């Protein structure tokens, strides 16, 4: 039987914290920053946490379950 592979994009996108929470970097912070307000860019700095409704799906992508 072949190896079960982890979803390639998911392993680059999500990180697991020491307490077991799954975090990700907020999108739209990579380019075209001049037109975005300072308030919006400051809010995008905060690391996002995967919502509990999507947690099972993300864990399946990462092959944690």
N, CA, C, O and CB atoms as a CASP TS submission, in Angstrom:
PFRMAT TS
TARGET T0000
AUTHOR 0000-0000-0000
METHOD Language model
MODEL 1
PARENT N/A
ATOM      1  N   UNK     1       0.846  -1.189   0.000  1.00  0.00           N
ATOM      2  CA  UNK     1       0.000   0.000   0.000  1.00  0.00           C
ATOM      3  C   UNK     1       0.887   1.247   0.000  1.00  0.00           C
ATOM      4  O   UNK     1       1.855   1.305   0.759  1.00  0.00           O
ATOM      5  CB  UNK     1      -0.960   0.001   1.229  1.00  0.00           C
ATOM      6  N   UNK     2       0.575   2.259  -0.847  1.00  0.00           N
ATOM      7  CA  UNK     2       1.429   3.448  -0.916  1.00  0.00           C
ATOM      8  C   UNK     2       1.296   4.325   0.322  1.00  0.00           C
ATOM      9  O   UNK     2       0.351   4.203   1.102  1.00  0.00           O
ATOM     10  CB  UNK     2       1.094   4.260  -2.154  1.00  0.00           C
ATOM     11  N   UNK     3       2.268   5.206   0.475  1.00  0.00           N
ATOM     12  CA  UNK     3       2.237   6.167   1.583  1.00  0.00           C
ATOM     13  C   UNK     3       1.089   7.153   1.393  1.00  0.00           C
ATOM     14  O   UNK     3       0.734   7.490   0.263  1.00  0.00           O
ATOM     15  CB  UNK     3       3.583   6.925   1.691  1.00  0.00           C
ATOM     16  N   UNK     4       0.521   7.605   2.486  1.00  0.00           N
ATOM     17  CA  UNK     4      -0.505   8.639   2.440  1.00  0.00           C
ATOM     18  C   UNK     4       0.215   9.978   2.474  1.00  0.00           C
ATOM     19  O   UNK     4       0.984  10.255   3.394  1.00  0.00           O
ATOM     20  CB  UNK     4      -1.532   8.501   3.631  1.00  0.00           C
ATOM     21  N   UNK     5      -0.036  10.803   1.472  1.00  0.00           N
ATOM     22  CA  UNK     5       0.688  12.066   1.364  1.00  0.00           C
ATOM     23  C   UNK     5      -0.083  13.212   1.997  1.00  0.00           C
ATOM     24  O   UNK     5      -1.311  13.269   1.929  1.00  0.00           O
ATOM     25  CB  UNK     5       0.978  12.382  -0.091  1.00  0.00           C
ATOM     26  N   UNK     6       0.664  14.129   2.619  1.00  0.00           N
ATOM     27  CA  UNK     6       0.102  15.361   3.166  1.00  0.00           C
ATOM     28  C   UNK     6      -0.175  16.320   2.019  1.00  0.00           C
ATOM     29  O   UNK     6       0.557  16.326   1.029  1.00  0.00           O
ATOM     30  CB  UNK     6       1.061  16.006   4.212  1.00  0.00           C
ATOM     31  N   UNK     7      -1.205  17.117   2.136  1.00  0.00           N
ATOM     32  CA  UNK     7      -1.540  18.114   1.129  1.00  0.00           C
ATOM     33  C   UNK     7      -0.415  19.152   1.088  1.00  0.00           C
ATOM     34  O   UNK     7      -0.120  19.784   2.102  1.00  0.00           O
ATOM     35  CB  UNK     7      -2.925  18.786   1.435  1.00  0.00           C
ATOM     36  N   UNK     8       0.209  19.329  -0.074  1.00  0.00           N
ATOM     37  CA  UNK     8       1.412  20.164  -0.191  1.00  0.00           C
ATOM     38  C   UNK     8       1.173  21.618   0.196  1.00  0.00           C
ATOM     39  O   UNK     8       1.998  22.212   0.891  1.00  0.00           O
ATOM     40  CB  UNK     8       1.936  20.107  -1.602  1.00  0.00           C
ATOM     41  N   UNK     9       0.055  22.204  -0.244  1.00  0.00           N
ATOM     42  CA  UNK     9      -0.218  23.600   0.087  1.00  0.00           C
ATOM     43  C   UNK     9      -0.515  23.751   1.580  1.00  0.00           C
ATOM     44  O   UNK     9      -0.133  24.749   2.191  1.00  0.00           O
ATOM     45  CB  UNK     9      -1.398  24.131  -0.749  1.00  0.00           C
ATOM     46  N   UNK    10      -1.180  22.784   2.153  1.00  0.00           N
ATOM     47  CA  UNK    10      -1.545  22.868   3.570  1.00  0.00           C
ATOM     48  C   UNK    10      -0.314  22.866   4.464  1.00  0.00           C
ATOM     49  O   UNK    10      -0.273  23.591   5.458  1.00  0.00           O
ATOM     50  CB  UNK    10      -2.464  21.711   3.950  1.00  0.00           C
ATOM     51  N   UNK    11       0.678  22.069   4.129  1.00  0.00           N
ATOM     52  CA  UNK    11       1.870  22.031   4.987  1.00  0.00           C
ATOM     53  C   UNK    11       2.678  23.321   4.905  1.00  0.00           C
ATOM     54  O   UNK    11       3.435  23.637   5.822  1.00  0.00           O
ATOM     55  CB  UNK    11       2.753  20.850   4.606  1.00  0.00           C
ATOM     56  N   UNK    12       2.520  24.076   3.800  1.00  0.00           N
ATOM     57  CA  UNK    12       3.186  25.374   3.682  1.00  0.00           C
ATOM     58  C   UNK    12       2.375  26.489   4.344  1.00  0.00           C
ATOM     59  O   UNK    12       2.940  27.494   4.775  1.00  0.00           O
ATOM     60  CB  UNK    12       3.426  25.710   2.210  1.00  0.00           C
ATOM     61  N   UNK    13       1.066  26.319   4.426  1.00  0.00           N
ATOM     62  CA  UNK    13       0.178  27.371   4.900  1.00  0.00           C
ATOM     63  C   UNK    13      -0.023  27.357   6.405  1.00  0.00           C
ATOM     64  O   UNK    13       0.005  28.407   7.047  1.00  0.00           O
ATOM     65  CB  UNK    13      -1.145  27.252   4.226  1.00  0.00           C
ATOM     66  N   UNK    14      -0.224  26.179   6.970  1.00  0.00           N
ATOM     67  CA  UNK    14      -0.605  26.066   8.376  1.00  0.00           C
ATOM     68  C   UNK    14       0.567  25.643   9.248  1.00  0.00           C
ATOM     69  O   UNK    14       1.419  24.858   8.830  1.00  0.00           O
ATOM     70  CB  UNK    14      -1.745  25.078   8.533  1.00  0.00           C
ATOM     71  N   UNK    15       0.598  26.179  10.475  1.00  0.00           N
ATOM     72  CA  UNK    15       1.607  25.805  11.472  1.00  0.00           C
ATOM     73  C   UNK    15       0.873  25.376  12.727  1.00  0.00           C
ATOM     74  O   UNK    15      -0.188  25.912  13.048  1.00  0.00           O
ATOM     75  CB  UNK    15       2.602  26.988  11.771  1.00  0.00           C
ATOM     76  N   UNK    16       1.435  24.414  13.431  1.00  0.00           N
ATOM     77  CA  UNK    16       0.831  23.933  14.668  1.00  0.00           C
ATOM     78  C   UNK    16       1.598  24.528  15.837  1.00  0.00           C
ATOM     79  O   UNK    16       2.822  24.416  15.900  1.00  0.00           O
ATOM     80  CB  UNK    16       0.830  22.373  14.732  1.00  0.00           C
ATOM     81  N   UNK    17       0.885  25.159  16.762  1.00  0.00           N
ATOM     82  CA  UNK    17       1.527  25.776  17.926  1.00  0.00           C
ATOM     83  C   UNK    17       1.835  24.706  18.967  1.00  0.00           C
ATOM     84  O   UNK    17       1.431  23.550  18.833  1.00  0.00           O
ATOM     85  CB  UNK    17       0.625  26.885  18.535  1.00  0.00           C
ATOM     86  N   UNK    18       2.544  25.107  19.988  1.00  0.00           N
ATOM     87  CA  UNK    18       2.897  24.179  21.052  1.00  0.00           C
ATOM     88  C   UNK    18       1.696  23.648  21.801  1.00  0.00           C
ATOM     89  O   UNK    18       1.714  22.526  22.306  1.00  0.00           O
ATOM     90  CB  UNK    18       3.824  24.837  22.010  1.00  0.00           C
ATOM     91  N   UNK    19       0.639  24.464  21.874  1.00  0.00           N
ATOM     92  CA  UNK    19      -0.569  24.035  22.586  1.00  0.00           C
ATOM     93  C   UNK    19      -1.520  23.253  21.683  1.00  0.00           C
ATOM     94  O   UNK    19      -2.580  22.813  22.130  1.00  0.00           O
ATOM     95  CB  UNK    19      -1.290  25.244  23.166  1.00  0.00           C
ATOM     96  N   UNK    20      -1.142  23.077  20.401  1.00  0.00           N
ATOM     97  CA  UNK    20      -1.951  22.264  19.493  1.00  0.00           C
ATOM     98  C   UNK    20      -2.900  23.038  18.599  1.00  0.00           C
ATOM     99  O   UNK    20      -3.637  22.433  17.820  1.00  0.00           O
ATOM    100  CB  UNK    20      -2.732  21.302  20.274  1.00  0.00           C
ATOM    101  N   UNK    21      -2.901  24.368  18.690  1.00  0.00           N
ATOM    102  CA  UNK    21      -3.754  25.173  17.824  1.00  0.00           C
ATOM    103  C   UNK    21      -3.107  25.272  16.441  1.00  0.00           C
ATOM    104  O   UNK    21      -1.888  25.165  16.307  1.00  0.00           O
ATOM    105  CB  UNK    21      -3.989  26.591  18.434  1.00  0.00           C
ATOM    106  N   UNK    22      -3.931  25.475  15.426  1.00  0.00           N
ATOM    107  CA  UNK    22      -3.425  25.586  14.063  1.00  0.00           C
ATOM    108  C   UNK    22      -3.556  27.047  13.624  1.00  0.00           C
ATOM    109  O   UNK    22      -4.644  27.621  13.658  1.00  0.00           O
ATOM    110  CB  UNK    22      -4.199  24.627  13.088  1.00  0.00           C
ATOM    111  N   UNK    23      -2.438  27.635  13.213  1.00  0.00           N
ATOM    112  CA  UNK    23      -2.410  29.031  12.813  1.00  0.00           C
ATOM    113  C   UNK    23      -2.047  29.152  11.337  1.00  0.00           C
ATOM    114  O   UNK    23      -1.555  28.205  10.724  1.00  0.00           O
ATOM    115  CB  UNK    23      -1.418  29.820  13.677  1.00  0.00           C
ATOM    116  N   UNK    24      -2.300  30.338  10.779  1.00  0.00           N
ATOM    117  CA  UNK    24      -1.964  30.633   9.391  1.00  0.00           C
ATOM    118  C   UNK    24      -1.711  32.119   9.248  1.00  0.00           C
ATOM    119  O   UNK    24      -2.125  32.908  10.098  1.00  0.00           O
ATOM    120  CB  UNK    24      -3.087  30.174   8.434  1.00  0.00           C
ATOM    121  N   UNK    25      -1.037  32.503   8.182  1.00  0.00           N
ATOM    122  CA  UNK    25      -0.778  33.908   7.885  1.00  0.00           C
ATOM    123  C   UNK    25      -1.950  34.458   7.096  1.00  0.00           C
ATOM    124  O   UNK    25      -2.430  33.827   6.154  1.00  0.00           O
ATOM    125  CB  UNK    25       0.554  34.087   7.101  1.00  0.00           C
ATOM    126  N   UNK    26      -2.410  35.644   7.487  1.00  0.00           N
ATOM    127  CA  UNK    26      -3.560  36.256   6.807  1.00  0.00           C
ATOM    128  C   UNK    26      -3.205  36.572   5.349  1.00  0.00           C
ATOM    129  O   UNK    26      -2.080  36.984   5.064  1.00  0.00           O
ATOM    130  CB  UNK    26      -4.011  37.550   7.548  1.00  0.00           C
ATOM    131  N   UNK    27      -4.154  36.381   4.425  1.00  0.00           N
ATOM    132  CA  UNK    27      -3.879  36.680   3.017  1.00  0.00           C
ATOM    133  C   UNK    27      -3.913  38.176   2.712  1.00  0.00           C
ATOM    134  O   UNK    27      -4.264  38.980   3.576  1.00  0.00           O
ATOM    135  CB  UNK    27      -4.878  35.965   2.136  1.00  0.00           C
ATOM    136  N   UNK    28      -3.556  38.541   1.507  1.00  0.00           N
ATOM    137  CA  UNK    28      -3.533  39.901   0.935  1.00  0.00           C
ATOM    138  C   UNK    28      -2.530  40.817   1.616  1.00  0.00           C
ATOM    139  O   UNK    28      -2.762  42.024   1.686  1.00  0.00           O
ATOM    140  CB  UNK    28      -4.907  40.522   1.024  1.00  0.00           C
ATOM    141  N   UNK    29      -1.436  40.291   2.113  1.00  0.00           N
ATOM    142  CA  UNK    29      -0.397  41.108   2.757  1.00  0.00           C
ATOM    143  C   UNK    29       0.906  41.040   1.961  1.00  0.00           C
ATOM    144  O   UNK    29       1.928  41.555   2.413  1.00  0.00           O
ATOM    145  CB  UNK    29      -0.158  40.639   4.214  1.00  0.00           C
ATOM    146  N   UNK    30       0.886  40.421   0.800  1.00  0.00           N
ATOM    147  CA  UNK    30       2.116  40.196   0.051  1.00  0.00           C
ATOM    148  C   UNK    30       2.522  41.325  -0.873  1.00  0.00           C
ATOM    149  O   UNK    30       3.715  41.583  -1.038  1.00  0.00           O
ATOM    150  CB  UNK    30       1.980  38.972  -0.737  1.00  0.00           C
ATOM    151  N   UNK    31       1.563  42.006  -1.481  1.00  0.00           N
ATOM    152  CA  UNK    31       1.895  43.047  -2.457  1.00  0.00           C
ATOM    153  C   UNK    31       0.747  44.039  -2.548  1.00  0.00           C
ATOM    154  O   UNK    31      -0.302  43.843  -1.933  1.00  0.00           O
ATOM    155  CB  UNK    31       2.196  42.431  -3.851  1.00  0.00           C
ATOM    156  N   UNK    32       0.948  45.104  -3.316  1.00  0.00           N
ATOM    157  CA  UNK    32      -0.027  46.193  -3.481  1.00  0.00           C
ATOM    158  C   UNK    32      -0.431  46.796  -2.133  1.00  0.00           C
ATOM    159  O   UNK    32      -1.614  46.989  -1.851  1.00  0.00           O
ATOM    160  CB  UNK    32      -1.277  45.680  -4.218  1.00  0.00           C
ATOM    161  N   UNK    33       0.576  47.087  -1.311  1.00  0.00           N
ATOM    162  CA  UNK    33       0.298  47.560   0.040  1.00  0.00           C
ATOM    163  C   UNK    33       0.057  49.069   0.117  1.00  0.00           C
ATOM    164  O   UNK    33      -0.439  49.561   1.130  1.00  0.00           O
ATOM    165  CB  UNK    33       1.438  47.190   0.943  1.00  0.00           C
ATOM    166  N   UNK    34       0.400  49.801  -0.934  1.00  0.00           N
ATOM    167  CA  UNK    34       0.255  51.255  -0.875  1.00  0.00           C
ATOM    168  C   UNK    34      -1.205  51.687  -0.848  1.00  0.00           C
ATOM    169  O   UNK    34      -1.541  52.700  -0.235  1.00  0.00           O
ATOM    170  CB  UNK    34       0.954  51.895  -2.057  1.00  0.00           C
ATOM    171  N   UNK    35      -2.063  50.936  -1.500  1.00  0.00           N
ATOM    172  CA  UNK    35      -3.476  51.315  -1.537  1.00  0.00           C
ATOM    173  C   UNK    35      -4.254  50.855  -0.309  1.00  0.00           C
ATOM    174  O   UNK    35      -5.394  51.275  -0.109  1.00  0.00           O
ATOM    175  CB  UNK    35      -4.120  50.750  -2.773  1.00  0.00           C
ATOM    176  N   UNK    36      -3.661  50.008   0.508  1.00  0.00           N
ATOM    177  CA  UNK    36      -4.345  49.519   1.701  1.00  0.00           C
ATOM    178  C   UNK    36      -4.069  50.442   2.873  1.00  0.00           C
ATOM    179  O   UNK    36      -2.961  50.956   3.024  1.00  0.00           O
ATOM    180  CB  UNK    36      -3.907  48.083   2.035  1.00  0.00           C
ATOM    181  N   UNK    37      -5.083  50.649   3.699  1.00  0.00           N
ATOM    182  CA  UNK    37      -4.942  51.576   4.823  1.00  0.00           C
ATOM    183  C   UNK    37      -4.015  50.981   5.883  1.00  0.00           C
ATOM    184  O   UNK    37      -3.831  49.766   5.959  1.00  0.00           O
ATOM    185  CB  UNK    37      -6.326  51.904   5.437  1.00  0.00           C
ATOM    186  N   UNK    38      -3.440  51.860   6.695  1.00  0.00           N
ATOM    187  CA  UNK    38      -2.547  51.434   7.772  1.00  0.00           C
ATOM    188  C   UNK    38      -3.292  50.537   8.755  1.00  0.00           C
ATOM    189  O   UNK    38      -2.740  49.555   9.251  1.00  0.00           O
ATOM    190  CB  UNK    38      -1.955  52.656   8.504  1.00  0.00           C
ATOM    191  N   UNK    39      -4.530  50.875   9.028  1.00  0.00           N
ATOM    192  CA  UNK    39      -5.350  50.088   9.941  1.00  0.00           C
ATOM    193  C   UNK    39      -5.547  48.661   9.409  1.00  0.00           C
ATOM    194  O   UNK    39      -5.464  47.687  10.157  1.00  0.00           O
ATOM    195  CB  UNK    39      -6.713  50.771  10.156  1.00  0.00           C
ATOM    196  N   UNK    40      -5.806  48.566   8.116  1.00  0.00           N
ATOM    197  CA  UNK    40      -6.018  47.259   7.491  1.00  0.00           C
ATOM    198  C   UNK    40      -4.742  46.422   7.516  1.00  0.00           C
ATOM    199  O   UNK    40      -4.783  45.228   7.814  1.00  0.00           O
ATOM    200  CB  UNK    40      -6.506  47.431   6.047  1.00  0.00           C
ATOM    201  N   UNK    41      -3.608  47.051   7.202  1.00  0.00           N
ATOM    202  CA  UNK    41      -2.327  46.329   7.206  1.00  0.00           C
ATOM    203  C   UNK    41      -1.945  45.894   8.607  1.00  0.00           C
ATOM    204  O   UNK    41      -1.387  44.813   8.791  1.00  0.00           O
ATOM    205  CB  UNK    41      -1.217  47.200   6.615  1.00  0.00           C
ATOM    206  N   UNK    42      -2.240  46.723   9.592  1.00  0.00           N
ATOM    207  CA  UNK    42      -1.947  46.380  10.989  1.00  0.00           C
ATOM    208  C   UNK    42      -2.778  45.176  11.438  1.00  0.00           C
ATOM    209  O   UNK    42      -2.288  44.313  12.167  1.00  0.00           O
ATOM    210  CB  UNK    42      -2.222  47.590  11.910  1.00  0.00           C
ATOM    211  N   UNK    43      -4.026  45.125  11.003  1.00  0.00           N
ATOM    212  CA  UNK    43      -4.905  44.000  11.346  1.00  0.00           C
ATOM    213  C   UNK    43      -4.434  42.705  10.679  1.00  0.00           C
ATOM    214  O   UNK    43      -4.612  41.614  11.221  1.00  0.00           O
ATOM    215  CB  UNK    43      -6.355  44.309  10.930  1.00  0.00           C
ATOM    216  N   UNK    44      -3.834  42.842   9.498  1.00  0.00           N
ATOM    217  CA  UNK    44      -3.360  41.659   8.770  1.00  0.00           C
ATOM    218  C   UNK    44      -2.070  41.088   9.355  1.00  0.00           C
ATOM    219  O   UNK    44      -1.701  39.957   9.040  1.00  0.00           O
ATOM    220  CB  UNK    44      -3.143  42.005   7.310  1.00  0.00           C
ATOM    221  N   UNK    45      -1.375  41.859  10.209  1.00  0.00           N
ATOM    222  CA  UNK    45      -0.158  41.370  10.853  1.00  0.00           C
ATOM    223  C   UNK    45      -0.446  40.235  11.832  1.00  0.00           C
ATOM    224  O   UNK    45       0.381  39.346  12.034  1.00  0.00           O
ATOM    225  CB  UNK    45       0.542  42.509  11.577  1.00  0.00           C
ATOM    226  N   UNK    46      -1.627  40.282  12.431  1.00  0.00           N
ATOM    227  CA  UNK    46      -1.981  39.304  13.458  1.00  0.00           C
ATOM    228  C   UNK    46      -2.107  37.924  12.821  1.00  0.00           C
ATOM    229  O   UNK    46      -2.729  37.769  11.770  1.00  0.00           O
ATOM    230  CB  UNK    46      -3.302  39.702  14.175  1.00  0.00           C
ATOM    231  N   UNK    47      -1.519  36.940  13.460  1.00  0.00           N
ATOM    232  CA  UNK    47      -1.597  35.568  12.959  1.00  0.00           C
ATOM    233  C   UNK    47      -3.008  35.047  13.171  1.00  0.00           C
ATOM    234  O   UNK    47      -3.571  35.192  14.256  1.00  0.00           O
ATOM    235  CB  UNK    47      -0.557  34.649  13.663  1.00  0.00           C
ATOM    236  N   UNK    48      -3.585  34.436  12.132  1.00  0.00           N
ATOM    237  CA  UNK    48      -4.940  33.915  12.240  1.00  0.00           C
ATOM    238  C   UNK    48      -4.960  32.514  12.822  1.00  0.00           C
ATOM    239  O   UNK    48      -4.006  31.753  12.658  1.00  0.00           O
ATOM    240  CB  UNK    48      -5.611  33.918  10.884  1.00  0.00           C
ATOM    241  N   UNK    49      -6.037  32.174  13.498  1.00  0.00           N
ATOM    242  CA  UNK    49      -6.228  30.821  14.008  1.00  0.00           C
ATOM    243  C   UNK    49      -7.369  30.178  13.246  1.00  0.00           C
ATOM    244  O   UNK    49      -8.369  30.829  12.945  1.00  0.00           O
ATOM    245  CB  UNK    49      -6.511  30.823  15.538  1.00  0.00           C
ATOM    246  N   UNK    50      -7.218  28.896  12.935  1.00  0.00           N
ATOM    247  CA  UNK    50      -8.249  28.179  12.198  1.00  0.00           C
ATOM    248  C   UNK    50      -9.485  28.065  13.080  1.00  0.00           C
ATOM    249  O   UNK    50      -9.393  27.676  14.244  1.00  0.00           O
ATOM    250  CB  UNK    50      -7.749  26.772  11.750  1.00  0.00           C
ATOM    251  N   UNK    51     -10.635  28.405  12.523  1.00  0.00           N
ATOM    252  CA  UNK    51     -11.892  28.359  13.257  1.00  0.00           C
ATOM    253  C   UNK    51     -12.275  26.915  13.558  1.00  0.00           C
ATOM    254  O   UNK    51     -11.932  26.003  12.807  1.00  0.00           O
ATOM    255  CB  UNK    51     -13.007  29.058  12.464  1.00  0.00           C
ATOM    256  N   UNK    52     -12.980  26.718  14.649  1.00  0.00           N
ATOM    257  CA  UNK    52     -13.328  25.365  15.092  1.00  0.00           C
ATOM    258  C   UNK    52     -14.167  24.610  14.064  1.00  0.00           C
ATOM    259  O   UNK    52     -14.112  23.382  14.009  1.00  0.00           O
ATOM    260  CB  UNK    52     -14.078  25.430  16.409  1.00  0.00           C
ATOM    261  N   UNK    53     -14.945  25.328  13.246  1.00  0.00           N
ATOM    262  CA  UNK    53     -15.763  24.660  12.230  1.00  0.00           C
ATOM    263  C   UNK    53     -14.912  24.087  11.102  1.00  0.00           C
ATOM    264  O   UNK    53     -15.333  23.139  10.439  1.00  0.00           O
ATOM    265  CB  UNK    53     -16.789  25.633  11.658  1.00  0.00           C
ATOM    266  N   UNK    54     -13.727  24.642  10.871  1.00  0.00           N
ATOM    267  CA  UNK    54     -12.841  24.167   9.807  1.00  0.00           C
ATOM    268  C   UNK    54     -11.708  23.292  10.321  1.00  0.00           C
ATOM    269  O   UNK    54     -10.909  22.792   9.530  1.00  0.00           O
ATOM    270  CB  UNK    54     -12.266  25.337   9.063  1.00  0.00           C
ATOM    271  N   UNK    55     -11.627  23.103  11.617  1.00  0.00           N
ATOM    272  CA  UNK    55     -10.497  22.409  12.226  1.00  0.00           C
ATOM    273  C   UNK    55     -10.352  20.971  11.736  1.00  0.00           C
ATOM    274  O   UNK    55      -9.244  20.532  11.430  1.00  0.00           O
ATOM    275  CB  UNK    55     -10.640  22.418  13.725  1.00  0.00           C
ATOM    276  N   UNK    56     -11.448  20.242  11.660  1.00  0.00           N
ATOM    277  CA  UNK    56     -11.389  18.844  11.211  1.00  0.00           C
ATOM    278  C   UNK    56     -10.891  18.745   9.774  1.00  0.00           C
ATOM    279  O   UNK    56     -10.112  17.852   9.440  1.00  0.00           O
ATOM    280  CB  UNK    56     -12.770  18.184  11.332  1.00  0.00           C
ATOM    281  N   UNK    57     -11.341  19.661   8.931  1.00  0.00           N
ATOM    282  CA  UNK    57     -10.927  19.661   7.524  1.00  0.00           C
ATOM    283  C   UNK    57      -9.433  19.928   7.385  1.00  0.00           C
ATOM    284  O   UNK    57      -8.747  19.248   6.621  1.00  0.00           O
ATOM    285  CB  UNK    57     -11.718  20.707   6.737  1.00  0.00           C
ATOM    286  N   UNK    58      -8.930  20.913   8.117  1.00  0.00           N
ATOM    287  CA  UNK    58      -7.504  21.261   8.043  1.00  0.00           C
ATOM    288  C   UNK    58      -6.652  20.127   8.603  1.00  0.00           C
ATOM    289  O   UNK    58      -5.591  19.819   8.060  1.00  0.00           O
ATOM    290  CB  UNK    58      -7.218  22.574   8.813  1.00  0.00           C
ATOM    291  N   UNK    59      -7.109  19.513   9.674  1.00  0.00           N
ATOM    292  CA  UNK    59      -6.372  18.372  10.237  1.00  0.00           C
ATOM    293  C   UNK    59      -6.307  17.216   9.257  1.00  0.00           C
ATOM    294  O   UNK    59      -5.309  16.498   9.193  1.00  0.00           O
ATOM    295  CB  UNK    59      -7.018  17.906  11.539  1.00  0.00           C
ATOM    296  N   UNK    60      -7.385  17.039   8.489  1.00  0.00           N
ATOM    297  CA  UNK    60      -7.388  15.971   7.484  1.00  0.00           C
ATOM    298  C   UNK    60      -6.391  16.276   6.365  1.00  0.00           C
ATOM    299  O   UNK    60      -5.718  15.376   5.861  1.00  0.00           O
ATOM    300  CB  UNK    60      -8.804  15.785   6.897  1.00  0.00           C
ATOM    301  N   UNK    61      -6.300  17.560   5.978  1.00  0.00           N
ATOM    302  CA  UNK    61      -5.323  17.951   4.956  1.00  0.00           C
ATOM    303  C   UNK    61      -3.894  17.704   5.438  1.00  0.00           C
ATOM    304  O   UNK    61      -3.028  17.290   4.667  1.00  0.00           O
ATOM    305  CB  UNK    61      -5.503  19.433   4.582  1.00  0.00           C
ATOM    306  N   UNK    62      -3.664  17.965   6.730  1.00  0.00           N
ATOM    307  CA  UNK    62      -2.333  17.790   7.303  1.00  0.00           C
ATOM    308  C   UNK    62      -2.073  16.361   7.766  1.00  0.00           C
ATOM    309  O   UNK    62      -0.985  16.040   8.243  1.00  0.00           O
ATOM    310  CB  UNK    62      -2.147  18.735   8.460  1.00  0.00           C
ATOM    311  N   UNK    63      -3.083  15.508   7.619  1.00  0.00           N
ATOM    312  CA  UNK    63      -2.997  14.096   8.036  1.00  0.00           C
ATOM    313  C   UNK    63      -2.708  13.961   9.524  1.00  0.00           C
ATOM    314  O   UNK    63      -1.909  13.121   9.936  1.00  0.00           O
ATOM    315  CB  UNK    63      -1.913  13.371   7.236  1.00  0.00           C
ATOM    316  N   UNK    64      -3.367  14.800  10.332  1.00  0.00           N
ATOM    317  CA  UNK    64      -3.185  14.729  11.783  1.00  0.00           C
ATOM    318  C   UNK    64      -4.179  13.777  12.431  1.00  0.00           C
ATOM    319  O   UNK    64      -3.947  13.289  13.537  1.00  0.00           O
ATOM    320  CB  UNK    64      -3.323  16.112  12.398  1.00  0.00           C
ATOM    321  N   UNK    65      -5.276  13.516  11.750  1.00  0.00           N
ATOM    322  CA  UNK    65      -6.296  12.629  12.310  1.00  0.00           C
ATOM    323  C   UNK    65      -6.186  11.240  11.775  1.00  0.00           C
ATOM    324  O   UNK    65      -6.973  10.371  12.149  1.00  0.00           O
ATOM    325  CB  UNK    65      -7.664  13.158  12.035  1.00  0.00           C
TER
END
